[in-house]
Amino acid sequence: MSERRICIMGTAPTWKQIPWDDPTLEIWGLNDAHLLKLPRVDRWFDLHPFDQMYFRDPGQKIFAHDKPAGMFLRPAGHLEWLRAQTIPVYVQDAADLGTPNARTFPKAAITAKFGPHFASSP
Protein backbone atom coordinates (compact mmCIF):
# COMPACT_ATOMS: atom_id res chain seq x y z
CA MET A 1 0.00 0.00 0.00
CA SER A 2 1.38 3.41 -0.92
CA GLU A 3 1.69 6.16 1.64
CA ARG A 4 -0.57 9.19 1.27
CA ARG A 5 0.94 12.54 2.16
CA ILE A 6 -1.34 15.43 3.10
CA CYS A 7 -0.52 18.98 4.10
CA ILE A 8 -3.32 20.77 5.98
CA MET A 9 -2.49 24.39 5.38
CA GLY A 10 -3.57 27.20 7.67
CA THR A 11 -2.76 30.88 7.52
CA ALA A 12 0.27 31.01 9.83
CA PRO A 13 3.43 32.25 8.06
CA THR A 14 4.70 28.65 7.78
CA TRP A 15 2.37 28.18 4.77
CA LYS A 16 5.22 29.65 2.72
CA GLN A 17 7.33 26.56 3.49
CA ILE A 18 5.00 24.13 1.72
CA PRO A 19 6.73 22.33 -1.17
CA TRP A 20 4.14 23.48 -3.73
CA ASP A 21 5.77 21.65 -6.65
CA ASP A 22 5.83 18.23 -4.93
CA PRO A 23 3.24 16.16 -6.85
CA THR A 24 3.21 13.47 -4.12
CA LEU A 25 1.86 15.95 -1.57
CA GLU A 26 -1.88 16.64 -1.41
CA ILE A 27 -2.51 20.19 -0.12
CA TRP A 28 -5.70 21.00 1.77
CA GLY A 29 -6.75 24.60 2.42
CA LEU A 30 -9.39 26.02 4.70
CA ASN A 31 -11.63 28.93 5.53
CA ASP A 32 -10.43 32.16 3.91
CA ALA A 33 -6.81 31.16 3.28
CA HIS A 34 -7.49 31.63 -0.44
CA LEU A 35 -6.73 35.31 0.20
CA LEU A 36 -3.06 34.28 0.33
CA LYS A 37 -3.10 33.63 -3.46
CA LEU A 38 -1.81 30.08 -3.14
CA PRO A 39 0.02 28.33 -5.99
CA ARG A 40 -2.24 25.25 -5.75
CA VAL A 41 -4.65 23.46 -3.45
CA ASP A 42 -6.18 20.00 -3.91
CA ARG A 43 -9.15 20.21 -1.50
CA TRP A 44 -10.85 22.98 0.40
CA PHE A 45 -12.67 22.99 3.74
CA ASP A 46 -14.96 25.57 5.32
CA LEU A 47 -17.00 23.87 8.00
CA HIS A 48 -18.55 26.98 9.49
CA PRO A 49 -22.31 27.50 9.05
CA PHE A 50 -23.00 29.81 6.14
CA ASP A 51 -25.73 31.61 8.09
CA GLN A 52 -23.15 32.51 10.75
CA MET A 53 -20.68 34.12 8.35
CA TYR A 54 -20.10 37.86 8.64
CA PHE A 55 -18.75 39.27 5.39
CA ARG A 56 -16.35 42.19 5.27
CA ASP A 57 -15.59 44.39 2.29
CA PRO A 58 -12.14 44.04 0.67
CA GLY A 59 -9.62 46.18 2.52
CA GLN A 60 -11.93 46.66 5.50
CA LYS A 61 -10.24 45.95 8.81
CA ILE A 62 -12.49 44.22 11.32
CA PHE A 63 -11.57 43.50 14.91
CA ALA A 64 -13.16 40.79 17.05
CA HIS A 65 -15.39 43.30 18.87
CA ASP A 66 -16.61 44.76 15.54
CA LYS A 67 -18.47 41.67 14.35
CA PRO A 68 -21.57 40.18 15.96
CA ALA A 69 -20.91 37.53 18.61
CA GLY A 70 -20.96 33.98 17.28
CA MET A 71 -20.26 35.01 13.70
CA PHE A 72 -17.32 33.84 11.57
CA LEU A 73 -15.51 36.54 9.63
CA ARG A 74 -15.11 36.01 5.88
CA PRO A 75 -14.28 38.30 2.98
CA ALA A 76 -17.09 39.49 0.72
CA GLY A 77 -17.36 37.06 -2.18
CA HIS A 78 -16.21 34.07 -0.11
CA LEU A 79 -19.18 31.85 -0.93
CA GLU A 80 -18.89 32.75 -4.60
CA TRP A 81 -15.19 31.78 -4.44
CA LEU A 82 -16.09 28.41 -2.89
CA ARG A 83 -18.71 27.81 -5.59
CA ALA A 84 -16.22 28.60 -8.38
CA GLN A 85 -13.72 25.93 -7.33
CA THR A 86 -13.05 22.88 -9.48
CA ILE A 87 -11.53 20.94 -6.56
CA PRO A 88 -13.61 19.19 -3.88
CA VAL A 89 -15.00 21.74 -1.39
CA TYR A 90 -16.10 20.31 1.98
CA VAL A 91 -18.85 22.16 3.85
CA GLN A 92 -21.46 21.24 6.47
CA ASP A 93 -24.11 20.55 3.81
CA ALA A 94 -23.17 20.28 0.13
CA ALA A 95 -26.72 21.25 -0.90
CA ASP A 96 -26.21 24.67 0.70
CA LEU A 97 -23.25 25.38 -1.59
CA GLY A 98 -25.09 23.92 -4.55
CA THR A 99 -22.20 23.09 -6.87
CA PRO A 100 -21.01 19.77 -8.34
CA ASN A 101 -17.73 19.96 -6.40
CA ALA A 102 -19.39 20.54 -3.02
CA ARG A 103 -19.05 17.68 -0.55
CA THR A 104 -20.81 17.25 2.77
CA PHE A 105 -18.14 16.82 5.42
CA PRO A 106 -18.60 13.34 6.95
CA LYS A 107 -18.71 14.58 10.54
CA ALA A 108 -20.84 11.69 11.86
CA ALA A 109 -18.45 9.06 10.46
CA ILE A 110 -15.38 10.89 11.77
CA THR A 111 -16.97 11.41 15.18
CA ALA A 112 -17.88 7.72 15.34
CA LYS A 113 -14.29 6.72 14.60
CA PHE A 114 -12.33 9.36 16.55
CA GLY A 115 -14.75 10.86 19.08
CA PRO A 116 -16.54 14.20 19.30
CA HIS A 117 -13.50 16.32 20.15
CA PHE A 118 -13.27 19.06 17.53
CA ALA A 119 -11.10 21.99 18.61
CA SER A 120 -10.57 23.68 15.21
CA SER A 121 -11.18 23.12 11.53
CA PRO A 122 -8.05 21.04 10.85
N, C-alpha and C positions, 0 to 999 in steps of 0.2 A: 504494500500500500504506500502510495506517495504521500509525502508530508505537505500539508497545506499551510501556507504562510499568509497571515493577515496582519495588516497594520490598521489599528483603529486610531484615526487621526483627530485630535482635538484642535484647539486654537492657541495652545501655549506655543511659545517661540520654537520649541523643538520640532514643530511640523516641518521646518526648513531642512531638517536632517534626514527626511524620508528619501530613500533611494528611488526616486520617481521613475527611472528608466529600467528598473529591475522587473522583467516580465513575470518572474516567479512570485512576486509579492502582490497580493490583492489589497487594495487600499480602500478603506471604508471611511466616509466622512459623515459629519453630523451637524444638525441644527443649522446655524447660519455661517458655518465655516467657508461656504462658497464665496464669501466676500473676500477671502484671501487670494482669489484668482489662482486656484490650484492647477498644476500641470495635467493631472488626471485623477480620477476617482472611479472605483469600480462598483460601489454601492453607496447609497445614502440613507441616513436614518434621521427622522425627526419624530420623536415619539410623544411630543407634547400635544395636548388637545388643541385643535384649530380654533375652537371658540374661546380659548384662553390665551390667544396670541395678541399682543399689543404691537401694532406696526408703527415704526418710526420712519420719517422721511429721510432720504439720503442726506448725509451730512449733519443731521440733527443729533445732538448729544443728549442722551437721556441718562439720568442717574436713577438708582434703585428707588428713591423716594418720589420720582416723577411719574412712574407708571402705577396703574392700579394694583393693589395687593392681589397676589395669586395669578398674575398675568405673566406670560413669557415674552420677552422682548424679541422682536424680529424686524428685519428691514422691510420697508414697503416693497411689494413685489415678490416676497418670499414664496408664497404659495404658487404664484405663477412660475417662479424658477423651478420649484419642485415638479410641477406639472410638465415642464418643458424637457425634463431629463429623459435620456434614452437608456439609462442604467436603472437597475431595480431601486425603487425608493420605498423604504419601509416606514409606515405610519401606523397609527392606532387602528384605523379602519380604511382600507384601500378604496372603498366606495366613496368616502368623503373627498379623496383626492381626484378620483374619477378619470384616471388615465391608465392605459394598458400596462405601464411599467410600475404602477403602484402595487405594493404588497402589504397585506395586513401582518404586522409584527406578531409572531406566534408566542405571545406572552404566556398564555395558559400552558403550553407545552414546555416552555423554558422554566416557568415557575414549578411545574410538576417535577421536572428533572433536578433543578438546582435550588429550589426554595424561593420564598417571596421577598428576598432581600435585594431590592433595587435601590442603590444609593445615587446613581447618576445614569445618564444615557448609555455610556459605554458599558 
